[in-house]
Amino acid sequence: MENSTLNIIWQACKKQDRKAQAALYDYFSKKMLAVCMRYANTTLEAEDILQNGFVNVFTKHHLYDGKGSLEGWVKRIMINVAIETHRKNRGRVTESIDDNESLQLISHINADQTAYKDLMTLVQQLPTGYRTIFNLYAIEGYSHKEIAEMMEISEGNSKSQLSRARQWLQSKLVKLTY
């Protein structure tokens, strides 16, 4: 879809045009469901996040100032809804072990698409807290400070959960290679 067509649809969405909202949903839903799946425990939960995210897109349209891409703004909303869902579903018990190791797992995986799909399947199997931190840090590119603020945890907790996610993934990848 051309940017001009997308802009026309977005302008109609801002006027609560249901057909335009359906068109925007159809255009972005597949990509955004993939984003939601990275954070959700189940497909059903990902679909709930997607639906709640689009409700926010349509009710908070005035918050998009037109700077940056509309797709980036929609993606940010989906991530925020996923984080909020995670907060609602988690217990307040968190572990805190400081670990400064950086994650370098993705760089050598990207070369092989099959391995990348295997990795994403494994990421989906991570415990929720580990998966959320892994996605925010390794895939979305947020710093531990930003993650700590978003998730309402300490930076040390973010680093610890990333380290544990990395260790969990490495152990599973080793088993896949044998």
FISE-654414 format. One line per field, with one value per residue: residue in one letter; x, y, z of N, C-alpha, C, O in turn; residue number from 1; chain. Coordinates in steps of 0.2 Angstrom, whole numbers, plus 5000, padded with zeros to 4 digits. Layout:
REM FISE-654414
aa c(a | ...);
n.x c(X | ...);
n.y c(Y | ...);
n.z c(Z | ...);
ca.x c(X | ...);
ca.y c(Y | ...);
ca.z c(Z | ...);
c.x c(X | ...);
c.y c(Y | ...);
c.z c(Z | ...);
o.x c(X | ...);
o.y c(Y | ...);
o.z c(Z | ...);
i c(NUM | ...);
ch c(A | ...);
***
This chain:
REM FISE-654414
aa c(m | e | n | s | t | l | n | i | i | w | q | a | c | k | k | q | d | r | k | a | q | a | a | l | y | d | y | f | s | k | k | m | l | a | v | c | m | r | y | a | n | t | t | l | e | a | e | d | i | l | q | n | g | f | v | n | v | f | t | k | h | h | l | y | d | g | k | g | s | l | e | g | w | v | k | r | i | m | i | n | v | a | i | e | t | h | r | k | n | r | g | r | v | t | e | s | i | d | d | n | e | s | l | q | l | i | s | h | i | n | a | d | q | t | a | y | k | d | l | m | t | l | v | q | q | l | p | t | g | y | r | t | i | f | n | l | y | a | i | e | g | y | s | h | k | e | i | a | e | m | m | e | i | s | e | g | n | s | k | s | q | l | s | r | a | r | q | w | l | q | s | k | l | v | k | l | t | y);
n.x c(5004 | 5003 | 5010 | 5002 | 4990 | 4988 | 4989 | 4977 | 4968 | 4971 | 4968 | 4954 | 4952 | 4954 | 4942 | 4934 | 4929 | 4923 | 4925 | 4937 | 4945 | 4944 | 4951 | 4964 | 4967 | 4967 | 4978 | 4989 | 4988 | 4993 | 5007 | 5008 | 5003 | 5013 | 5022 | 5015 | 5015 | 5028 | 5028 | 5018 | 5011 | 5002 | 4994 | 4981 | 4982 | 4990 | 4982 | 4973 | 4980 | 4983 | 4970 | 4967 | 4977 | 4974 | 4962 | 4967 | 4975 | 4964 | 4957 | 4966 | 4971 | 4974 | 4986 | 4996 | 5008 | 5012 | 5025 | 5039 | 5035 | 5019 | 5017 | 5027 | 5023 | 5011 | 5016 | 5023 | 5013 | 5007 | 5018 | 5018 | 5005 | 5007 | 5017 | 5009 | 5000 | 5008 | 5012 | 5000 | 4998 | 5008 | 5017 | 5022 | 5034 | 5051 | 5067 | 5084 | 5099 | 5114 | 5121 | 5132 | 5134 | 5133 | 5121 | 5124 | 5118 | 5109 | 5116 | 5124 | 5114 | 5105 | 5110 | 5106 | 5090 | 5082 | 5087 | 5085 | 5071 | 5069 | 5075 | 5066 | 5055 | 5060 | 5062 | 5049 | 5045 | 5052 | 5051 | 5039 | 5044 | 5057 | 5056 | 5050 | 5059 | 5070 | 5065 | 5063 | 5076 | 5085 | 5078 | 5070 | 5078 | 5080 | 5087 | 5094 | 5090 | 5079 | 5071 | 5069 | 5062 | 5050 | 5045 | 5044 | 5054 | 5071 | 5086 | 5096 | 5088 | 5083 | 5095 | 5098 | 5088 | 5089 | 5101 | 5099 | 5089 | 5097 | 5106 | 5097 | 5092 | 5104 | 5107 | 5096 | 5098 | 5111 | 5106 | 5098 | 5108 | 5114);
n.y c(4994 | 5011 | 5026 | 5037 | 5032 | 5025 | 5036 | 5042 | 5033 | 5032 | 5045 | 5044 | 5035 | 5042 | 5049 | 5040 | 5031 | 5016 | 5007 | 5011 | 5009 | 4995 | 4993 | 4997 | 4989 | 4977 | 4979 | 4980 | 4970 | 4957 | 4958 | 4964 | 4955 | 4946 | 4953 | 4953 | 4940 | 4937 | 4941 | 4935 | 4921 | 4912 | 4909 | 4914 | 4923 | 4932 | 4936 | 4943 | 4953 | 4960 | 4964 | 4973 | 4982 | 4987 | 4993 | 5003 | 5010 | 5016 | 5023 | 5032 | 5040 | 5053 | 5055 | 5051 | 5060 | 5061 | 5061 | 5051 | 5034 | 5028 | 5014 | 5011 | 5018 | 5011 | 4998 | 5001 | 5004 | 4991 | 4984 | 4991 | 4987 | 4973 | 4973 | 4979 | 4969 | 4958 | 4964 | 4963 | 4950 | 4944 | 4938 | 4948 | 4943 | 4944 | 4940 | 4945 | 4946 | 4953 | 4954 | 4957 | 4953 | 4954 | 4951 | 4941 | 4933 | 4933 | 4938 | 4929 | 4920 | 4925 | 4923 | 4911 | 4906 | 4896 | 4892 | 4904 | 4904 | 4893 | 4898 | 4908 | 4900 | 4894 | 4905 | 4909 | 4899 | 4902 | 4906 | 4918 | 4931 | 4931 | 4930 | 4942 | 4952 | 4948 | 4950 | 4964 | 4969 | 4962 | 4961 | 4972 | 4982 | 4990 | 4998 | 4992 | 5001 | 5008 | 4997 | 4993 | 5004 | 5003 | 4990 | 4991 | 4987 | 4983 | 4988 | 4979 | 4967 | 4967 | 4964 | 4952 | 4944 | 4944 | 4938 | 4925 | 4921 | 4921 | 4910 | 4900 | 4899 | 4896 | 4883 | 4876 | 4878 | 4871 | 4858 | 4856 | 4856 | 4844);
n.z c(5000 | 4996 | 5003 | 5002 | 5001 | 5013 | 5022 | 5019 | 5023 | 5036 | 5040 | 5039 | 5048 | 5060 | 5060 | 5065 | 5055 | 5051 | 5041 | 5036 | 5048 | 5048 | 5036 | 5040 | 5050 | 5043 | 5035 | 5044 | 5054 | 5052 | 5053 | 5066 | 5074 | 5074 | 5081 | 5093 | 5096 | 5100 | 5113 | 5120 | 5129 | 5123 | 5108 | 5108 | 5119 | 5112 | 5102 | 5109 | 5114 | 5102 | 5098 | 5109 | 5107 | 5095 | 5098 | 5106 | 5097 | 5089 | 5098 | 5103 | 5093 | 5092 | 5098 | 5090 | 5081 | 5068 | 5066 | 5061 | 5057 | 5054 | 5056 | 5064 | 5076 | 5078 | 5081 | 5093 | 5101 | 5102 | 5108 | 5120 | 5125 | 5126 | 5136 | 5147 | 5148 | 5152 | 5165 | 5172 | 5173 | 5179 | 5194 | 5209 | 5213 | 5210 | 5203 | 5207 | 5200 | 5196 | 5180 | 5168 | 5155 | 5137 | 5124 | 5111 | 5102 | 5091 | 5080 | 5073 | 5070 | 5061 | 5048 | 5043 | 5038 | 5042 | 5054 | 5061 | 5062 | 5070 | 5081 | 5085 | 5088 | 5099 | 5107 | 5109 | 5118 | 5130 | 5147 | 5153 | 5158 | 5155 | 5141 | 5138 | 5142 | 5134 | 5121 | 5121 | 5123 | 5114 | 5102 | 5100 | 5104 | 5115 | 5129 | 5145 | 5155 | 5150 | 5148 | 5162 | 5167 | 5159 | 5163 | 5176 | 5185 | 5192 | 5184 | 5186 | 5188 | 5175 | 5167 | 5173 | 5170 | 5156 | 5154 | 5160 | 5150 | 5139 | 5142 | 5144 | 5131 | 5124 | 5129 | 5124 | 5110 | 5109 | 5111 | 5100 | 5090 | 5091);
ca.x c(5000 | 5007 | 5010 | 4997 | 4983 | 4989 | 4988 | 4970 | 4965 | 4973 | 4964 | 4947 | 4951 | 4954 | 4935 | 4930 | 4926 | 4924 | 4928 | 4944 | 4948 | 4945 | 4957 | 4970 | 4968 | 4969 | 4985 | 4994 | 4986 | 4998 | 5014 | 5007 | 5002 | 5019 | 5025 | 5012 | 5017 | 5034 | 5027 | 5012 | 5011 | 4998 | 4991 | 4975 | 4984 | 4993 | 4976 | 4970 | 4985 | 4982 | 4964 | 4967 | 4982 | 4970 | 4957 | 4971 | 4976 | 4959 | 4955 | 4971 | 4974 | 4977 | 4993 | 5001 | 5009 | 5014 | 5033 | 5040 | 5031 | 5013 | 5018 | 5031 | 5019 | 5006 | 5020 | 5025 | 5007 | 5007 | 5023 | 5015 | 4999 | 5010 | 5020 | 5004 | 4997 | 5013 | 5012 | 4994 | 4998 | 5014 | 5017 | 5027 | 5041 | 5056 | 5074 | 5089 | 5106 | 5117 | 5125 | 5133 | 5135 | 5128 | 5118 | 5126 | 5115 | 5105 | 5120 | 5126 | 5108 | 5102 | 5112 | 5102 | 5083 | 5079 | 5090 | 5081 | 5064 | 5070 | 5077 | 5060 | 5051 | 5063 | 5060 | 5042 | 5045 | 5055 | 5047 | 5036 | 5048 | 5063 | 5054 | 5048 | 5066 | 5074 | 5062 | 5064 | 5083 | 5088 | 5075 | 5067 | 5084 | 5079 | 5093 | 5091 | 5087 | 5073 | 5067 | 5068 | 5057 | 5044 | 5043 | 5044 | 5059 | 5077 | 5091 | 5099 | 5084 | 5083 | 5101 | 5098 | 5083 | 5092 | 5107 | 5095 | 5086 | 5102 | 5108 | 5091 | 5092 | 5110 | 5107 | 5092 | 5102 | 5116 | 5103 | 5096 | 5113 | 5116);
ca.y c(5000 | 5017 | 5030 | 5042 | 5028 | 5024 | 5042 | 5043 | 5028 | 5035 | 5051 | 5042 | 5031 | 5047 | 5051 | 5034 | 5028 | 5009 | 5004 | 5013 | 5005 | 4988 | 4992 | 4998 | 4983 | 4972 | 4980 | 4979 | 4965 | 4951 | 4960 | 4966 | 4948 | 4943 | 4956 | 4951 | 4933 | 4937 | 4943 | 4931 | 4914 | 4908 | 4912 | 4917 | 4929 | 4937 | 4939 | 4948 | 4959 | 4963 | 4967 | 4978 | 4986 | 4991 | 4998 | 5009 | 5014 | 5019 | 5028 | 5036 | 5042 | 5060 | 5054 | 5051 | 5067 | 5061 | 5061 | 5044 | 5030 | 5025 | 5007 | 5011 | 5020 | 5005 | 4993 | 5003 | 5003 | 4984 | 4982 | 4993 | 4983 | 4967 | 4974 | 4980 | 4962 | 4955 | 4966 | 4961 | 4943 | 4942 | 4939 | 4953 | 4941 | 4945 | 4939 | 4950 | 4945 | 4957 | 4951 | 4962 | 4950 | 4956 | 4946 | 4941 | 4927 | 4935 | 4940 | 4923 | 4916 | 4928 | 4921 | 4905 | 4908 | 4890 | 4893 | 4910 | 4901 | 4888 | 4902 | 4911 | 4895 | 4893 | 4912 | 4908 | 4894 | 4905 | 4909 | 4925 | 4936 | 4930 | 4931 | 4949 | 4955 | 4946 | 4953 | 4971 | 4970 | 4959 | 4962 | 4979 | 4987 | 4994 | 4998 | 4989 | 5006 | 5009 | 4991 | 4993 | 5009 | 5000 | 4985 | 4993 | 4982 | 4986 | 4987 | 4972 | 4962 | 4966 | 4961 | 4945 | 4940 | 4943 | 4933 | 4919 | 4919 | 4919 | 4904 | 4895 | 4898 | 4893 | 4876 | 4873 | 4878 | 4866 | 4852 | 4856 | 4855 | 4837);
ca.z c(5000 | 4995 | 5009 | 5002 | 5002 | 5020 | 5025 | 5018 | 5027 | 5043 | 5041 | 5040 | 5055 | 5065 | 5060 | 5067 | 5050 | 5053 | 5035 | 5036 | 5053 | 5046 | 5031 | 5043 | 5054 | 5038 | 5033 | 5049 | 5058 | 5052 | 5056 | 5073 | 5077 | 5075 | 5087 | 5099 | 5098 | 5103 | 5120 | 5123 | 5131 | 5119 | 5102 | 5111 | 5122 | 5107 | 5098 | 5114 | 5114 | 5096 | 5098 | 5114 | 5104 | 5090 | 5102 | 5108 | 5091 | 5086 | 5103 | 5105 | 5087 | 5093 | 5101 | 5084 | 5079 | 5061 | 5065 | 5061 | 5053 | 5057 | 5057 | 5071 | 5081 | 5080 | 5084 | 5100 | 5105 | 5103 | 5113 | 5127 | 5128 | 5128 | 5143 | 5152 | 5149 | 5156 | 5172 | 5175 | 5173 | 5183 | 5201 | 5210 | 5215 | 5205 | 5205 | 5205 | 5200 | 5191 | 5175 | 5162 | 5148 | 5132 | 5120 | 5104 | 5099 | 5085 | 5075 | 5069 | 5068 | 5055 | 5041 | 5041 | 5040 | 5046 | 5061 | 5064 | 5064 | 5076 | 5087 | 5086 | 5091 | 5106 | 5111 | 5111 | 5124 | 5136 | 5152 | 5151 | 5160 | 5151 | 5134 | 5137 | 5142 | 5128 | 5115 | 5122 | 5122 | 5108 | 5095 | 5099 | 5104 | 5121 | 5134 | 5152 | 5159 | 5147 | 5150 | 5169 | 5167 | 5156 | 5166 | 5183 | 5188 | 5192 | 5179 | 5188 | 5186 | 5167 | 5165 | 5175 | 5166 | 5149 | 5155 | 5160 | 5144 | 5134 | 5144 | 5142 | 5123 | 5122 | 5131 | 5119 | 5104 | 5109 | 5110 | 5093 | 5085 | 5092);
c.x c(5004 | 5006 | 5004 | 4990 | 4983 | 4987 | 4980 | 4966 | 4965 | 4968 | 4956 | 4946 | 4951 | 4946 | 4931 | 4926 | 4928 | 4927 | 4936 | 4948 | 4949 | 4951 | 4963 | 4972 | 4970 | 4976 | 4990 | 4993 | 4991 | 5005 | 5013 | 5006 | 5008 | 5023 | 5022 | 5014 | 5023 | 5034 | 5022 | 5014 | 5008 | 4996 | 4985 | 4977 | 4987 | 4987 | 4973 | 4974 | 4984 | 4976 | 4964 | 4972 | 4978 | 4965 | 4961 | 4973 | 4971 | 4956 | 4960 | 4975 | 4977 | 4984 | 4999 | 5002 | 5012 | 5022 | 5034 | 5035 | 5025 | 5014 | 5022 | 5027 | 5014 | 5010 | 5022 | 5019 | 5006 | 5011 | 5020 | 5009 | 5002 | 5013 | 5015 | 5001 | 5002 | 5013 | 5006 | 4994 | 5004 | 5013 | 5022 | 5034 | 5046 | 5063 | 5079 | 5096 | 5109 | 5121 | 5126 | 5135 | 5130 | 5126 | 5120 | 5123 | 5112 | 5110 | 5122 | 5120 | 5105 | 5104 | 5108 | 5095 | 5080 | 5081 | 5086 | 5074 | 5064 | 5071 | 5070 | 5055 | 5054 | 5061 | 5053 | 5041 | 5048 | 5050 | 5045 | 5041 | 5054 | 5062 | 5053 | 5055 | 5070 | 5071 | 5064 | 5071 | 5086 | 5085 | 5072 | 5073 | 5084 | 5085 | 5090 | 5088 | 5080 | 5068 | 5065 | 5062 | 5050 | 5041 | 5042 | 5048 | 5066 | 5081 | 5094 | 5095 | 5083 | 5089 | 5101 | 5094 | 5085 | 5097 | 5104 | 5092 | 5091 | 5105 | 5103 | 5091 | 5098 | 5110 | 5102 | 5095 | 5107 | 5112 | 5100 | 5101 | 5116 | 5111);
c.y c(5006 | 5021 | 5035 | 5038 | 5027 | 5030 | 5043 | 5039 | 5030 | 5041 | 5049 | 5038 | 5036 | 5050 | 5046 | 5031 | 5020 | 5005 | 5005 | 5010 | 4998 | 4988 | 4993 | 4992 | 4977 | 4973 | 4979 | 4973 | 4959 | 4952 | 4961 | 4960 | 4945 | 4946 | 4954 | 4944 | 4932 | 4938 | 4938 | 4924 | 4910 | 4912 | 4917 | 4924 | 4934 | 4940 | 4944 | 4954 | 4963 | 4967 | 4973 | 4984 | 4991 | 4996 | 5004 | 5013 | 5018 | 5024 | 5033 | 5039 | 5049 | 5060 | 5053 | 5057 | 5067 | 5061 | 5053 | 5040 | 5028 | 5018 | 5007 | 5013 | 5014 | 5000 | 4995 | 5002 | 4995 | 4981 | 4984 | 4989 | 4976 | 4968 | 4975 | 4973 | 4958 | 4957 | 4964 | 4954 | 4940 | 4943 | 4945 | 4950 | 4941 | 4943 | 4944 | 4948 | 4949 | 4953 | 4956 | 4959 | 4952 | 4950 | 4946 | 4935 | 4928 | 4935 | 4934 | 4919 | 4919 | 4926 | 4915 | 4906 | 4902 | 4891 | 4899 | 4908 | 4897 | 4893 | 4905 | 4906 | 4894 | 4900 | 4911 | 4903 | 4897 | 4907 | 4916 | 4931 | 4937 | 4932 | 4939 | 4953 | 4954 | 4950 | 4961 | 4973 | 4968 | 4960 | 4969 | 4984 | 4991 | 4993 | 4995 | 4995 | 5008 | 5003 | 4991 | 4998 | 5006 | 4995 | 4986 | 4988 | 4986 | 4984 | 4980 | 4967 | 4961 | 4962 | 4953 | 4941 | 4939 | 4938 | 4926 | 4916 | 4917 | 4912 | 4898 | 4893 | 4894 | 4885 | 4873 | 4872 | 4872 | 4859 | 4851 | 4854 | 4847 | 4832);
c.z c(5000 | 5002 | 5009 | 5003 | 5010 | 5024 | 5024 | 5022 | 5035 | 5045 | 5042 | 5046 | 5061 | 5066 | 5062 | 5061 | 5050 | 5047 | 5035 | 5042 | 5051 | 5041 | 5035 | 5047 | 5049 | 5036 | 5038 | 5054 | 5058 | 5055 | 5063 | 5077 | 5078 | 5080 | 5093 | 5101 | 5101 | 5111 | 5124 | 5124 | 5126 | 5113 | 5104 | 5114 | 5117 | 5103 | 5103 | 5114 | 5108 | 5096 | 5103 | 5111 | 5099 | 5093 | 5104 | 5102 | 5089 | 5091 | 5105 | 5099 | 5088 | 5095 | 5095 | 5081 | 5072 | 5060 | 5066 | 5057 | 5057 | 5060 | 5064 | 5077 | 5083 | 5083 | 5091 | 5104 | 5107 | 5108 | 5120 | 5130 | 5130 | 5135 | 5148 | 5153 | 5154 | 5164 | 5175 | 5177 | 5178 | 5191 | 5203 | 5213 | 5209 | 5207 | 5203 | 5206 | 5194 | 5186 | 5169 | 5156 | 5143 | 5128 | 5113 | 5100 | 5092 | 5079 | 5070 | 5067 | 5062 | 5048 | 5039 | 5043 | 5044 | 5053 | 5065 | 5066 | 5070 | 5082 | 5089 | 5090 | 5098 | 5110 | 5113 | 5117 | 5130 | 5141 | 5151 | 5152 | 5156 | 5144 | 5133 | 5137 | 5136 | 5122 | 5115 | 5120 | 5116 | 5102 | 5095 | 5100 | 5110 | 5126 | 5141 | 5156 | 5156 | 5149 | 5157 | 5170 | 5165 | 5160 | 5174 | 5187 | 5188 | 5186 | 5180 | 5186 | 5179 | 5165 | 5167 | 5171 | 5159 | 5149 | 5155 | 5154 | 5139 | 5136 | 5143 | 5135 | 5121 | 5123 | 5126 | 5112 | 5103 | 5108 | 5103 | 5088 | 5086 | 5090);
o.x c(5009 | 5000 | 5001 | 4986 | 4978 | 4983 | 4977 | 4961 | 4961 | 4965 | 4953 | 4941 | 4947 | 4945 | 4925 | 4921 | 4934 | 4931 | 4940 | 4954 | 4954 | 4954 | 4968 | 4978 | 4975 | 4980 | 4995 | 4998 | 4993 | 5007 | 5018 | 5008 | 5009 | 5026 | 5026 | 5014 | 5024 | 5038 | 5022 | 5019 | 5010 | 4996 | 4984 | 4974 | 4986 | 4988 | 4970 | 4971 | 4983 | 4976 | 4962 | 4971 | 4979 | 4963 | 4958 | 4973 | 4971 | 4953 | 4958 | 4981 | 4982 | 4987 | 5004 | 4997 | 5013 | 5024 | 5032 | 5030 | 5025 | 5012 | 5021 | 5028 | 5013 | 5008 | 5022 | 5019 | 5004 | 5010 | 5021 | 5009 | 4999 | 5012 | 5015 | 4999 | 4999 | 5013 | 5006 | 4991 | 5003 | 5009 | 5026 | 5038 | 5044 | 5064 | 5077 | 5099 | 5107 | 5126 | 5121 | 5137 | 5124 | 5129 | 5119 | 5126 | 5113 | 5108 | 5122 | 5121 | 5102 | 5100 | 5107 | 5093 | 5076 | 5077 | 5084 | 5072 | 5060 | 5068 | 5069 | 5051 | 5050 | 5060 | 5052 | 5036 | 5048 | 5044 | 5049 | 5042 | 5056 | 5066 | 5055 | 5056 | 5073 | 5075 | 5066 | 5073 | 5088 | 5088 | 5073 | 5072 | 5087 | 5088 | 5083 | 5083 | 5076 | 5062 | 5059 | 5058 | 5045 | 5035 | 5040 | 5046 | 5067 | 5080 | 5095 | 5097 | 5083 | 5088 | 5103 | 5095 | 5084 | 5097 | 5106 | 5092 | 5090 | 5106 | 5105 | 5091 | 5098 | 5112 | 5103 | 5094 | 5107 | 5114 | 5100 | 5100 | 5119 | 5112);
o.y c(5007 | 5021 | 5036 | 5041 | 5027 | 5030 | 5046 | 5041 | 5030 | 5041 | 5052 | 5039 | 5035 | 5053 | 5046 | 5028 | 5018 | 5001 | 5001 | 5007 | 4995 | 4983 | 4990 | 4990 | 4974 | 4968 | 4976 | 4971 | 4956 | 4949 | 4959 | 4959 | 4942 | 4943 | 4952 | 4942 | 4928 | 4936 | 4938 | 4921 | 4904 | 4918 | 4922 | 4929 | 4940 | 4946 | 4949 | 4960 | 4969 | 4973 | 4979 | 4990 | 4997 | 5001 | 5010 | 5020 | 5024 | 5029 | 5038 | 5041 | 5050 | 5065 | 5055 | 5060 | 5073 | 5060 | 5050 | 5043 | 5027 | 5016 | 5003 | 5010 | 5013 | 4997 | 4991 | 5000 | 4993 | 4977 | 4981 | 4988 | 4973 | 4963 | 4972 | 4971 | 4954 | 4953 | 4962 | 4952 | 4934 | 4947 | 4946 | 4954 | 4938 | 4944 | 4948 | 4948 | 4949 | 4949 | 4958 | 4963 | 4953 | 4945 | 4951 | 4933 | 4923 | 4933 | 4935 | 4914 | 4915 | 4926 | 4914 | 4906 | 4903 | 4890 | 4898 | 4909 | 4897 | 4891 | 4906 | 4908 | 4894 | 4899 | 4913 | 4904 | 4894 | 4908 | 4920 | 4935 | 4942 | 4936 | 4942 | 4957 | 4959 | 4953 | 4964 | 4978 | 4972 | 4961 | 4972 | 4990 | 4996 | 4988 | 4994 | 4993 | 5008 | 5004 | 4990 | 4997 | 5007 | 4995 | 4981 | 4985 | 4991 | 4980 | 4976 | 4961 | 4955 | 4958 | 4949 | 4935 | 4934 | 4933 | 4921 | 4910 | 4912 | 4908 | 4893 | 4888 | 4890 | 4881 | 4867 | 4867 | 4869 | 4855 | 4845 | 4851 | 4845 | 4826);
o.z c(5004 | 5005 | 5014 | 5006 | 5013 | 5029 | 5029 | 5026 | 5038 | 5050 | 5047 | 5050 | 5065 | 5071 | 5061 | 5063 | 5050 | 5048 | 5033 | 5041 | 5053 | 5041 | 5033 | 5047 | 5051 | 5035 | 5036 | 5057 | 5063 | 5059 | 5067 | 5083 | 5084 | 5084 | 5098 | 5107 | 5105 | 5115 | 5130 | 5122 | 5125 | 5113 | 5102 | 5113 | 5118 | 5102 | 5100 | 5114 | 5108 | 5094 | 5101 | 5112 | 5099 | 5090 | 5103 | 5102 | 5087 | 5090 | 5107 | 5099 | 5084 | 5095 | 5097 | 5078 | 5069 | 5055 | 5070 | 5055 | 5063 | 5065 | 5068 | 5082 | 5089 | 5088 | 5096 | 5110 | 5112 | 5113 | 5125 | 5136 | 5135 | 5139 | 5154 | 5159 | 5158 | 5168 | 5181 | 5182 | 5180 | 5193 | 5199 | 5214 | 5203 | 5213 | 5198 | 5211 | 5189 | 5188 | 5166 | 5151 | 5144 | 5127 | 5110 | 5095 | 5088 | 5074 | 5064 | 5063 | 5058 | 5044 | 5033 | 5049 | 5048 | 5058 | 5071 | 5071 | 5074 | 5087 | 5095 | 5094 | 5103 | 5116 | 5119 | 5121 | 5135 | 5139 | 5148 | 5148 | 5154 | 5141 | 5128 | 5133 | 5133 | 5118 | 5110 | 5117 | 5112 | 5096 | 5089 | 5098 | 5110 | 5126 | 5142 | 5159 | 5160 | 5150 | 5159 | 5174 | 5168 | 5161 | 5177 | 5192 | 5186 | 5182 | 5175 | 5184 | 5176 | 5161 | 5163 | 5169 | 5156 | 5145 | 5152 | 5152 | 5136 | 5132 | 5140 | 5133 | 5117 | 5119 | 5124 | 5109 | 5098 | 5104 | 5101 | 5083 | 5081 | 5090);
i c(1 | 2 | 3 | 4 | 5 | 6 | 7 | 8 | 9 | 10 | 11 | 12 | 13 | 14 | 15 | 16 | 17 | 18 | 19 | 20 | 21 | 22 | 23 | 24 | 25 | 26 | 27 | 28 | 29 | 30 | 31 | 32 | 33 | 34 | 35 | 36 | 37 | 38 | 39 | 40 | 41 | 42 | 43 | 44 | 45 | 46 | 47 | 48 | 49 | 50 | 51 | 52 | 53 | 54 | 55 | 56 | 57 | 58 | 59 | 60 | 61 | 62 | 63 | 64 | 65 | 66 | 67 | 68 | 69 | 70 | 71 | 72 | 73 | 74 | 75 | 76 | 77 | 78 | 79 | 80 | 81 | 82 | 83 | 84 | 85 | 86 | 87 | 88 | 89 | 90 | 91 | 92 | 93 | 94 | 95 | 96 | 97 | 98 | 99 | 100 | 101 | 102 | 103 | 104 | 105 | 106 | 107 | 108 | 109 | 110 | 111 | 112 | 113 | 114 | 115 | 116 | 117 | 118 | 119 | 120 | 121 | 122 | 123 | 124 | 125 | 126 | 127 | 128 | 129 | 130 | 131 | 132 | 133 | 134 | 135 | 136 | 137 | 138 | 139 | 140 | 141 | 142 | 143 | 144 | 145 | 146 | 147 | 148 | 149 | 150 | 151 | 152 | 153 | 154 | 155 | 156 | 157 | 158 | 159 | 160 | 161 | 162 | 163 | 164 | 165 | 166 | 167 | 168 | 169 | 170 | 171 | 172 | 173 | 174 | 175 | 176 | 177 | 178);
ch c(A | A | A | A | A | A | A | A | A | A | A | A | A | A | A | A | A | A | A | A | A | A | A | A | A | A | A | A | A | A | A | A | A | A | A | A | A | A | A | A | A | A | A | A | A | A | A | A | A | A | A | A | A | A | A | A | A | A | A | A | A | A | A | A | A | A | A | A | A | A | A | A | A | A | A | A | A | A | A | A | A | A | A | A | A | A | A | A | A | A | A | A | A | A | A | A | A | A | A | A | A | A | A | A | A | A | A | A | A | A | A | A | A | A | A | A | A | A | A | A | A | A | A | A | A | A | A | A | A | A | A | A | A | A | A | A | A | A | A | A | A | A | A | A | A | A | A | A | A | A | A | A | A | A | A | A | A | A | A | A | A | A | A | A | A | A | A | A | A | A | A | A | A | A | A | A | A | A);
***
